[in-house]
């Protein structure tokens, strides 16, 4: 309502302004997609796919799902519209309504709004740094103070393999207790 709508409009206008400053283009994808898109991208065994998606079959026999996340839809649009051929680096952002069939609880709703960015076409870590800087500056600009960034990494391909082997070695003798 009134004050809440004004806050949403302020946040959205700041998102658009910041994204223009950083050279990002807005992308809009459909509210629902073919269910197989999320089954493939998120994984059939995840809670999102197995328990939380709003899915149905339409009159034509197509299995459709209200979007539970946006990245898969952005990648689908990127491929479908040959965006990589038009520009080697695509810096995209979205503001979207998403839907998950979660048990309602304080602060968690079945429909929620999400803002996100996708930079497709760069393997340069400076692109990640730009996104982190963008997020930090945006939050500060809209008045979020005492912001603490916690940055994590899944490591290099080699270190992930080493970790996986160490974990297997640790778990193997305890397999019966798991």
ABEGO torsion letter per residue (X at the ends): XBAAAAAAAAAAAAAAAAAAAAGBBBBBBBABBBAAAAAAAAEAABAAAAAABBBBBBAAGBBBBBBABAAAAAAAAAAAAGAAAABABBBBBBBBBBBBBBBBBBGBBABBBBBBBBBBGBABAAAAAAAAAAAAAAAAAAGBBGBBBBBBBAEBAAAAAAAAAAAAAAAAAAAAAX
